[in-house]
């Protein structure tokens, strides 16, 4: 059983990266493109803190989905999510469940893992290494 699961480990890494990218890109799309439309993202200005976060999320999420420059992109996204947690959530309380920062913390550490583990075999990064 362990050998069978171990054989899928690199592919699971690719799936984790793709899903993480899809989840992050939606925040950037909501802030900058208005889709999906959320009241809290209705008046985001490009030259604001939320606008800058949206740019990082939109571009970083797309690059994660593709698996292009995964390690530096994931590191930047990890930092952005840590920043989001400590600026937007931590002042509301210590515990993530109470302050609403559970997703920011999870994104932060998932991206930190991807920044060390890489993109996995289903990625542009892996294709470029083969060439």
Secondary structure, DSSP 8 states (H G I E B T S, - for coil): -HHHHHHTHHHHHHHHHHHHHHHHHHHHHHHHT--S--GGGTT--TTSHHHHHHHHHHHHHHHHHHTSSHHHHHHHHHHHHHHHIIIIIGGG-SSHHHHT-HHHHHHHHHHHHHHHH---SSSHHHHHHH-
